[in-house]
Amino acid sequence: MTDQNLTLLTDFYELTMMQGYFKNHSNPTVIFDVFYRSNPSGSGYAICCGLDQVIDYIKNLHFGEEDIAYLRSLSIFDEDFLEYLRKFHFTGSIYAIPEGTVVFPMEPLVKVIAPIMEAQLVETAILTIINHQSLIATKASRVCFAAHGDAVMEFGLRRAQGPDAGTYGARAAVIGGCSGTSNVLCAKMFDVPALGTHAHSWIMSFEDELTAFRKYAELYPNNATLLVDTYDTLRSGVPNAIRVFQELKEANRMPQKYGIRLDSGDLAYLSKQARKMLDNAGFKEASICASSDLDEYLIDSLKTQKAAIDSWGVGTNLITSKDCPAFGGVYKLAAVKKDGIFVPKIKLSENQWKITNPGNKTVYRVYLKESGKIKADLIALAEEKYSEDNPLMLFDPLATWKKTYLPAGTYKMREILLPIFENGMCVYQSPSVMEIKEYCAKELNTLWDETRRLINPHEVYVDLSNELYQIKCALLDNLNANNHNEK
């Protein structure tokens, strides 16, 4: 990210709108919200991810001379506007939910407060970064949940939609729970474990499978995981692996970690048979790793079948989130500053889920004190304050008769939308990827098991404060009245 100027990583209409604001001498301070409308992959939650790359993008935002020359060549932008771009830098403020936090539909993941020309420009890049990494982090958390604590390795680089998707997707997968990645560039950039074994081509390049296993075990005495399905898993692969392990044991050179990998066939049956063979030969500590087009549903099924697998290499279905390839985050105008006051704005739609929440908002997470689990999230106006010493009434903003009363002292609240940039200056230090991974694991533990299940999960409610709800209703009433008068 820092080696490339991504300022032109934007939709063309952002620039044409910017010139329109410039020519009309209209550059009010506005608020835009980034949010999404439904959880990916049928999940009961999502994992917010990508903030560190957003920070890099904002810090390096500038139009270089080559950018100006290119825009001039389009014969659309006037010289006075191009001169403005030459001096452009971000002066606004950004609030965001930290990476690794569990999040839910409709709540602001990122809030941009800036002159409209600046806020408009950054829309596309913020969305592509947050949408992609949040999607993969969410998928990874589901895969790891299905693995019930077994190690899950991200193996998807060769099937990713390009180098950036493979590298930043692997970063997100580690945050979501993976133990490491096969992507060496990602491992180097973000200081995460680089993991892997060997390919079938290694076996095939030798005269026989046994020689290939011996040579590999010689080269890597601390981690000898042998791929056993090149020719015949149970008649050749596993017996040859056992023979190599026996030779190492006799030579007093047993690796610290050793085992086999299965990459094809009936993984439940083969793993059970391989486990018996390894155990009978005295190698009960040998691990069995499985790959082969895995996803959370197949892993869950293999677990149900009591497959003898203790680590998983997951590639295509994870790095592409194959069953749900888009996160669906949007960037919507919520308020415009006029005479020093933010005037709430709302977008109407025939679809009630596409009606936006207006105003300058923040997000509070409400936990039940007894269990430490999430009860609900509350979207409130930024100036609203709450005390845990007072009772709290929550209500569904769509079905308002559904109410939850929390007595004082029975709940805890935490504001999760934090300042990242203030007046153009970054005020937030991103943790390391492994620190975010640890934080994400704690976040996932605040979810009820019913919310984490893979199929038909329980919904965590995202409610509106009464004050915000009243503002939204008033705006809708006014718009409906105006539309009626016009007709």
ZADOKOL-888041 format. One line per 5 residues: for each residue x, y, z of C-alpha. Coordinates in Angstrom, 1 decimal. Example, Ala and Ser with C-alpha at 12.3 -4.5 7.8 and 13.67 -1.06 7.14 Angstrom:
12.3 -4.5 7.8; 13.7 -1.1 7.1
end
This chain:
0.0 0.0 0.0; 2.7 2.5 0.9; 4.7 1.8 -2.2; 2.0 2.8 -4.6; 0.0 6.1 -4.8
-3.6 4.9 -4.6; -5.2 8.4 -4.9; -6.7 7.5 -8.3; -8.1 4.3 -6.9; -11.6 5.9 -7.1
-14.6 5.8 -9.2; -14.6 8.4 -12.0; -17.8 10.1 -10.8; -16.2 10.9 -7.5; -13.8 13.3 -9.5
-16.6 14.7 -11.6; -18.6 15.4 -8.5; -15.6 17.0 -6.9; -15.2 19.4 -9.8; -18.9 20.1 -9.6
-18.6 21.1 -6.0; -15.5 23.1 -6.8; -17.2 25.1 -9.6; -20.2 25.8 -7.5; -18.1 27.0 -4.6
-19.8 24.4 -2.4; -17.7 22.4 -0.1; -19.6 22.0 3.2; -18.5 19.6 5.9; -20.5 16.4 5.8
-20.7 13.0 7.4; -20.7 9.8 5.5; -21.2 6.3 7.1; -19.8 3.0 6.0; -22.2 0.1 6.9
-23.5 -3.1 5.4; -27.1 -4.5 5.3; -26.7 -8.2 5.8; -24.1 -10.6 7.2; -22.1 -12.6 4.6
-22.4 -16.4 4.1; -25.6 -16.5 6.2; -23.5 -15.7 9.3; -24.9 -14.2 12.5; -22.1 -11.6 12.6
-19.2 -10.2 10.7; -15.6 -9.3 11.5; -14.5 -5.7 10.9; -11.2 -5.7 9.1; -9.0 -3.5 6.9
-8.6 -0.4 9.0; -4.8 -0.4 9.0; -4.8 -0.2 5.2; -7.4 2.6 5.3; -5.0 4.5 7.5
-2.1 4.0 5.1; -4.3 5.1 2.2; -5.5 8.3 4.0; -2.0 9.2 5.1; -0.6 8.9 1.5
-3.5 10.6 -0.2; -2.1 13.1 -2.8; -2.3 13.8 -6.5; 1.2 13.4 -8.1; 2.2 15.2 -11.3
1.5 12.0 -13.3; -2.0 11.9 -11.9; -2.6 15.5 -12.8; -1.2 15.0 -16.3; -3.5 12.0 -16.8
-6.6 13.8 -15.6; -5.7 16.7 -17.9; -5.5 14.4 -20.8; -9.1 13.4 -20.4; -10.2 17.0 -21.4
-12.9 17.0 -18.8; -11.3 18.8 -15.8; -10.5 22.5 -15.9; -7.1 23.9 -14.9; -8.3 25.7 -11.8
-9.7 22.4 -10.5; -6.5 20.5 -11.4; -4.5 23.2 -9.5; -6.7 22.5 -6.5; -6.0 18.8 -6.8
-2.2 19.4 -6.9; -2.4 20.8 -3.3; -5.0 18.3 -2.1; -4.7 16.5 1.2; -7.1 15.0 3.7
-8.1 17.5 6.4; -11.1 15.7 7.9; -11.8 13.3 10.8; -12.5 9.6 10.7; -14.0 7.3 13.3
-14.0 3.5 13.0; -14.6 0.3 14.8; -11.3 -1.4 15.4; -10.2 -4.4 13.4; -11.1 -7.7 14.8
-14.4 -6.5 16.3; -17.5 -8.4 15.7; -20.1 -6.2 14.0; -23.6 -6.4 12.7; -25.8 -4.9 9.9
-26.6 -1.2 9.7; -24.2 0.1 12.2; -21.4 2.5 11.1; -18.1 0.7 10.7; -16.4 3.9 9.5
-17.6 7.5 9.9; -16.0 10.2 7.7; -16.4 13.8 8.7; -14.8 16.1 6.1; -15.4 18.7 3.5
-17.6 17.0 0.9; -14.9 17.1 -1.8; -12.6 15.1 0.4; -15.3 12.8 1.8; -16.5 12.0 -1.8
-13.0 11.1 -3.1; -12.2 8.5 -0.4; -15.4 6.6 -0.7; -14.4 4.0 -3.2; -11.0 3.1 -1.7
-12.4 2.8 1.8; -15.2 0.5 0.6; -12.9 -1.8 -1.4; -10.5 -2.2 1.5; -13.1 -2.7 4.3
-15.4 -4.8 2.1; -12.8 -7.3 1.0; -10.9 -7.8 4.3; -14.1 -7.9 6.4; -15.5 -10.5 4.0
-12.4 -12.8 4.3; -12.0 -12.3 8.1; -15.6 -13.3 8.6; -15.3 -16.4 6.4; -12.1 -17.4 8.2
-13.8 -17.1 11.6; -16.6 -19.4 10.4; -14.0 -22.0 9.1; -12.1 -21.9 12.4; -15.3 -22.2 14.4
-16.1 -25.4 12.4; -12.7 -26.8 13.1; -13.4 -26.7 16.9; -10.0 -25.4 18.0; -7.9 -27.3 15.4
-5.3 -25.3 13.6; -6.5 -23.9 10.3; -3.9 -22.8 7.7; -4.7 -20.3 4.9; -3.6 -21.9 1.6
-5.5 -19.8 -1.0; -3.0 -17.5 -2.7; -2.9 -19.3 -6.1; -6.7 -19.2 -6.3; -7.2 -15.6 -5.0
-8.4 -12.8 -7.4; -4.9 -11.4 -7.8; -1.9 -10.6 -5.7; -3.5 -8.0 -3.5; -6.6 -10.1 -2.8
-4.3 -13.0 -1.9; -2.0 -11.0 0.4; -4.5 -8.8 2.2; -7.0 -11.7 2.2; -4.4 -13.8 4.0
-3.9 -11.0 6.5; -7.7 -10.9 7.1; -7.8 -14.7 7.4; -5.2 -14.7 10.2; -7.2 -12.0 12.0
-10.3 -14.2 11.7; -8.5 -17.1 13.4; -6.2 -18.9 11.0; -2.9 -20.0 12.5; -0.8 -18.8 9.6
-0.6 -18.6 5.8; 1.2 -20.2 2.9; 1.6 -16.7 1.4; 5.2 -15.7 2.2; 4.8 -12.1 1.2
1.9 -11.7 3.6; 4.0 -13.5 6.3; 6.8 -11.0 5.7; 4.7 -7.9 5.5; 2.6 -8.6 8.6
4.9 -10.8 10.7; 2.6 -13.8 10.8; 3.5 -17.5 10.6; 4.5 -18.9 7.2; 3.2 -22.4 6.9
3.1 -25.3 4.3; 4.4 -28.8 3.4; 5.2 -29.9 -0.1; 3.4 -30.6 -3.4; 2.7 -33.8 -5.3
5.4 -32.6 -7.8; 8.0 -33.1 -5.1; 7.0 -36.8 -4.8; 6.8 -37.2 -8.6; 10.2 -35.7 -9.2
11.9 -38.6 -7.5; 12.2 -42.2 -8.7; 9.8 -43.4 -5.9; 7.7 -42.1 -3.1; 9.9 -43.5 -0.3
13.0 -41.7 -1.6; 11.0 -38.4 -1.8; 9.8 -38.8 1.8; 13.3 -39.6 3.0; 14.8 -36.6 1.3
12.2 -34.2 2.6; 12.6 -35.5 6.2; 16.3 -35.0 5.9; 15.9 -31.4 4.8; 13.4 -30.5 7.4
14.1 -32.4 10.6; 11.9 -30.2 12.8; 8.7 -30.5 10.8; 8.3 -33.5 8.5; 4.7 -33.5 7.3
4.5 -35.9 4.3; 1.8 -35.7 1.5; 0.6 -39.3 1.2; -1.9 -39.3 -1.6; 0.2 -39.0 -4.8
-0.2 -42.6 -5.8; -2.2 -44.7 -3.3; -2.9 -43.2 0.2; -3.3 -46.4 2.2; -1.3 -48.9 0.2
1.7 -46.7 -0.5; 1.6 -43.2 1.0; 0.9 -44.0 4.7; 3.1 -47.1 4.8; 6.0 -45.2 3.3
5.5 -42.3 5.7; 5.6 -44.8 8.6; 8.8 -46.4 7.3; 10.5 -43.0 7.2; 9.3 -42.2 10.7
10.6 -45.6 11.9; 14.0 -44.8 10.3; 14.1 -41.4 12.0; 13.2 -43.0 15.3; 15.9 -45.6 15.0
18.5 -42.9 14.2; 17.3 -40.9 17.2; 16.3 -38.0 14.8; 12.5 -37.8 15.4; 11.2 -34.4 14.3
9.6 -32.1 16.9; 6.5 -32.1 14.6; 5.7 -34.8 12.1; 2.7 -36.3 10.4; 0.9 -36.7 7.1
-1.3 -34.6 4.8; -4.3 -35.9 2.9; -5.3 -33.9 -0.2; -7.9 -36.1 -1.9; -10.4 -38.9 -1.5
-12.8 -39.6 1.3; -11.1 -37.6 4.0; -13.2 -39.2 6.8; -12.5 -42.8 5.8; -8.8 -42.2 4.9
-8.0 -40.2 8.0; -9.5 -42.9 10.3; -7.6 -45.7 8.5; -4.4 -43.7 8.5; -4.8 -43.0 12.2
-5.1 -46.7 13.0; -2.0 -47.4 10.9; 0.1 -44.7 12.5; -1.1 -45.6 16.0; -0.4 -49.3 15.5
3.1 -48.4 14.3; 3.7 -46.5 17.5; 3.3 -43.0 16.1; 0.3 -41.7 18.1; 1.8 -38.2 18.1
1.8 -38.0 14.3; -0.6 -35.3 13.1; -3.0 -35.7 10.2; -3.6 -32.6 8.1; -6.3 -32.4 5.5
-6.8 -30.0 2.5; -8.8 -30.5 -0.7; -11.5 -27.8 -1.3; -12.5 -27.5 2.3; -14.9 -25.0 3.7
-16.7 -24.6 7.0; -19.6 -26.9 6.0; -17.3 -29.8 4.9; -15.1 -29.4 8.0; -18.2 -29.4 10.2
-19.4 -32.6 8.4; -16.0 -34.3 8.8; -16.0 -33.4 12.5; -19.5 -34.9 12.8; -18.1 -38.1 11.1
-15.3 -38.1 13.7; -12.6 -37.8 11.0; -9.1 -38.3 12.5; -7.9 -34.9 11.3; -6.2 -32.4 13.6
-5.2 -29.5 11.3; -6.7 -28.1 8.1; -5.4 -26.4 5.0; -8.1 -24.2 3.5; -7.6 -22.5 0.2
-10.0 -21.5 -2.6; -13.3 -21.4 -0.6; -11.7 -19.2 2.1; -9.6 -16.7 0.1; -12.5 -16.1 -2.3
-15.3 -16.6 0.2; -16.7 -18.7 -2.7; -20.3 -19.0 -1.4; -20.6 -15.2 -0.8; -18.0 -13.3 -2.9
-19.0 -9.7 -1.8; -19.5 -8.0 1.6; -21.9 -5.4 0.4; -20.7 -2.4 2.4; -22.1 1.0 1.3
-21.1 4.6 1.9; -24.0 7.0 2.6; -24.4 10.6 3.4; -25.8 11.1 6.9; -25.5 14.8 7.7
-24.5 18.2 6.2; -23.1 21.0 8.3; -25.0 24.3 8.1; -24.4 27.3 10.3; -22.2 25.2 12.5
-24.8 22.5 13.1; -25.0 19.1 11.4; -28.4 18.8 9.7; -29.4 15.1 9.4; -30.0 13.6 6.0
-31.8 10.5 5.1; -32.1 8.3 2.0; -35.6 6.8 1.1; -36.2 3.5 -0.5; -39.1 1.1 -1.2
-37.0 -1.5 0.7; -37.0 -0.6 4.4; -33.5 -2.0 4.9; -32.2 0.6 2.4; -33.5 3.6 4.3
-30.5 5.1 6.0; -30.0 6.2 9.6; -29.5 10.0 9.7; -27.3 12.3 11.7; -23.9 12.2 13.5
-23.9 8.9 15.2; -21.9 6.5 17.4; -22.3 2.9 18.4; -22.6 1.4 21.9; -22.2 -2.3 22.6
-24.4 -3.6 25.4; -23.3 -6.7 27.3; -25.1 -8.6 30.0; -23.0 -8.3 33.1; -23.7 -11.8 34.4
-22.5 -13.6 31.2; -20.3 -11.1 29.5; -22.2 -11.8 26.2; -23.5 -9.3 23.8; -27.2 -8.4 24.3
-27.5 -5.8 21.6; -25.8 -2.9 19.8; -27.2 0.6 20.1; -26.8 3.3 17.5; -27.1 6.7 19.1
-26.4 10.3 18.4; -22.8 11.2 19.0; -23.7 13.6 21.8; -25.9 11.2 23.7; -24.5 9.9 27.0
-25.4 6.8 28.9; -24.8 5.6 32.5; -24.8 1.9 33.6; -26.3 3.2 36.8; -29.6 3.9 35.0
-32.0 1.3 33.5; -31.9 0.9 29.8; -34.8 0.4 27.4; -34.0 -1.1 24.0; -36.5 -1.4 21.2
-36.6 -2.8 17.7; -36.6 0.2 15.3; -38.7 -1.7 12.7; -41.0 -3.6 15.1; -41.1 -1.0 17.9
-43.4 -3.0 20.1; -40.5 -5.4 20.7; -38.8 -4.0 23.8; -36.1 -5.2 26.2; -35.7 -3.6 29.7
-32.4 -3.9 31.4; -32.3 -2.9 35.1; -29.5 -0.7 36.3; -26.4 -2.7 37.3; -27.3 -5.7 35.1
-25.5 -4.5 31.9; -22.3 -2.9 30.7; -21.9 -0.5 27.7; -18.8 0.2 25.5; -18.5 2.7 22.8
-16.9 0.9 19.8; -16.6 3.7 17.2; -13.2 5.3 18.0; -11.4 8.3 16.6; -8.8 7.4 14.0
-8.1 10.8 12.3; -8.7 14.2 13.8; -8.4 17.2 11.5; -6.3 15.3 9.1; -3.9 13.9 11.7
-3.8 10.2 12.6; -4.5 9.7 16.3; -4.7 5.9 16.3; -1.9 3.3 16.4; -2.9 0.0 14.8
-1.9 -3.2 16.7; 0.0 -5.9 15.0; -1.9 -8.6 13.1; -1.2 -11.2 15.7; -2.5 -8.8 18.4
-5.6 -8.2 16.4; -6.1 -11.9 16.0; -6.0 -12.3 19.8; -8.4 -9.5 20.2; -10.7 -11.0 17.6
-10.8 -14.3 19.5; -11.9 -12.5 22.6; -14.6 -10.7 20.6; -15.9 -13.9 19.2; -16.2 -15.2 22.8
-18.7 -12.5 23.5; -21.1 -14.0 21.1; -23.7 -16.6 22.2; -23.1 -20.0 20.7; -26.5 -19.6 18.9
-25.1 -16.6 17.0; -22.0 -18.5 15.9; -23.7 -21.6 14.6; -23.3 -22.0 10.8; -26.9 -22.5 9.8
-29.8 -20.3 10.9; -27.9 -18.3 13.5; -29.6 -16.2 16.2; -29.7 -12.5 15.2; -28.0 -9.9 17.4
-30.3 -6.9 17.5; -29.0 -3.5 16.4; -31.3 -0.9 17.9; -31.7 2.9 17.7; -31.7 5.3 20.6
-35.1 6.9 21.1; -33.7 10.3 20.2; -32.2 9.0 16.9; -35.4 7.1 16.2; -37.5 10.3 16.6
-35.3 12.2 14.3; -35.5 9.5 11.6; -39.3 9.4 11.9; -39.6 13.2 11.6; -37.5 13.2 8.5
-39.5 10.4 6.9; -42.8 12.2 7.8; -41.5 15.5 6.3; -40.4 13.8 3.1; -43.7 11.9 2.8
-45.6 15.2 3.3; -43.5 17.0 0.7; -44.0 14.2 -1.8; -47.7 14.2 -1.2; -47.9 18.0 -1.7
-45.9 17.8 -4.9; -48.4 15.3 -6.3
end
